[in-house]
Amino acid sequence: MDDRPVIIVGAGLAGLRCAGLLGARGIPWLLLESQDGPGGRVRTDYVDGFQLDRGFQVLLTAYPQAKAALDYDALDLRAFEPGALVKLPTGFHRVSDPRRRPTSVLSTLRAPIGGLGDKLRVARLRRRLRRLSTEEVWRRPERTTREALAAYGFGTQMVERFWRPLLAGIQLDPSLTTSSRLFDFVVKMLAAGDNALPAAGIQAIPDQLAADLTGGRVRYGTTVVAVDADGVWLEDGEHVRGRHVVVATDGPTASRLVPQVPMAPSNPVRCLYFAAERTPLDEPILVLNGEGDGPVNNLCVPSVVAPGYAPAGVNLVSVTVLGAGGDPLAGDAATTGTGGHGTNQLESAVRDQLRRWFGRRVDTWRLLRRYDIAHAQPRQRPPALATPARSIEFDGVFCCGDHRDNASINGALQSGARTADAVAATTEA
Ligand SMILES: Cc1cc2nc3c(=O)[nH]c(=O)nc-3n(C[C@H](O)[C@H](O)[C@H](O)COP(=O)(O)OP(=O)(O)OC[C@H]3O[C@@H](n4cnc5c(N)ncnc54)[C@H](O)[C@@H]3O)c2cc1C
């Protein structure tokens, strides 16, 4: 009997899920991860009592793969208010889901964000997508999100003030050219559940998956530089042989390690964290920039959602800016994971904008850290999701990750599960 383990490269959500399911089937595995802990793009830095997620992101609790893989109670999930506050020149306007927040019907109807028809269309779309199964959603016609919004009948104001900042915050694609299949899926998930943060930071998700692993071993700080169907080579020249190899890295790295994997472009994002004595928001809600200018796309106060995000007496403000270094605002160096930067162009542009939103108190906010994430999500424009579950085997090497399914926590978990099934089928045959 072949007792070599299945080698999995990368302890992001896909690799962790794959390892977990192989272990549950009694198939030994060895997980090799270049970083010092699990999570990949889902990590949190714990700094001076703050929980700084490496880029703002949320778990949509309706994700079917997350429900299957995670113990939500143990994650102690804290939900955002459904809907959002949209910042316009006239102030902050609430757009909510009247079914879930009946008290917000009037404010939602009165908000100068699209006409009555648009608001009824949102309700109809949510209802229609909720009734479809997830599989049916992935079979709906594929076009760009912008084309889908037009086909659903939404007017320009509704798109520009609401859909663009909301979707840009989720898909990290302000051009609205991401596949409409991902749009339909996200709207279905938003309609069916909450957006939530684990009380201990987004890293609690991979930490839970890692803690539940059985039947194998994880080696952190171990970078794989080459792979073939029999094993992998490490930076120091060591060759590790395996019964199968699963490359569970991000898409760009997978394409380098396995040249047959098509290279998908990346959607980048930046996130700035500020410490504020007084919170600019007293409810756990997402603020969207509906004004169409300025660097800020969306903002929230994670410590109002989950108090553990900041030490007592202080608040944590999270600001998301789309795009990457290299644009005119990013004259300063990329600072992922480094300390505060007192003076730089992006920070001043963000402060200028937020001063118009919240007044001079913004000047007292202290920049804690800024994250520039060059590869936050694979760009998935049509026909990227024409086949929602793409091939995962390339000349005997398996590949999983969000780039093989779709750009989300759910997509990464699903890809890990699908790959575990394929590896098990080969191993047990
Ligand atoms: C800022 C941001 C916001 C997001 N917002 C959301 C959101 O709100 N909701 C949502 O559902 N999704 C969101 N996403 C997307 C989601 O986080 C990803 O789709 C998912 O985490 C991808 O997981 P993965 O396992 O496919 O890849 P990764 O997380 O990239 O894992 C790959 C792992 O491989 C390791 N690795 C790479 N190269 C090597 C090597 N050579 N040797 C060894 N190890 C290697 C990496 O260190 C990493 O740990 C967001 C992502 C980011 C970055």
The ligand as a Gaussian input file, in Angstrom:
#p B3LYP/6-31G(d) Opt

LIG

0 1
 C       -9.186000      42.174000       0.965000
 C      -10.038000      41.036000       0.553000
 C      -11.405000      41.132000       0.683000
 C      -12.209000      40.050000       0.356000
 N      -13.544000      40.123000       0.602000
 C      -14.279000      39.004000       0.569000
 C      -15.589000      38.975000       1.111000
 O      -16.056000      39.954000       1.692000
 N      -16.301000      37.811000       1.040000
 C      -15.786000      36.707000       0.422000
 O      -16.473000      35.686000       0.357000
 N      -14.534000      36.687000      -0.082000
 C      -13.773000      37.800000      -0.002000
 N      -12.474000      37.777000      -0.451000
 C      -11.995000      36.603000      -1.208000
 C      -11.559000      35.435000      -0.336000
 O      -10.829000      35.854000       0.784000
 C      -10.691000      34.514000      -1.201000
 O      -11.428000      34.162000      -2.356000
 C      -10.258000      33.231000      -0.491000
 O       -9.742000      33.483000       0.779000
 C       -9.215000      32.519000      -1.338000
 O       -8.738000      31.364000      -0.663000
 P       -7.746000      30.347000      -1.382000
 O       -7.519000      29.238000      -0.444000
 O       -8.272000      30.054000      -2.740000
 O       -6.403000      31.187000      -1.644000
 P       -5.377000      31.883000      -0.628000
 O       -6.105000      32.452000       0.522000
 O       -4.594000      32.835000      -1.474000
 O       -4.451000      30.707000      -0.100000
 C       -3.321000      30.274000      -0.793000
 C       -2.232000      29.883000       0.211000
 O       -1.115000      29.383000      -0.503000
 C        0.052000      29.847000       0.116000
 N        1.133000      29.804000      -0.880000
 C        1.245000      30.538000      -2.009000
 N        2.352000      30.195000      -2.684000
 C        2.945000      29.205000      -1.987000
 C        4.120000      28.429000      -2.188000
 N        4.881000      28.600000      -3.271000
 N        4.459000      27.494000      -1.270000
 C        3.696000      27.294000      -0.164000
 N        2.570000      28.014000       0.077000
 C        2.190000      28.951000      -0.826000
 C       -0.299000      31.266000       0.520000
 O        0.575000      31.764000       1.515000
 C       -1.722000      31.059000       1.029000
 O       -1.749000      30.738000       2.394000
 C      -11.634000      38.854000      -0.159000
 C      -10.241000      38.769000      -0.319000
 C       -9.450000      39.833000       0.053000
 C       -7.964000      39.695000      -0.031000

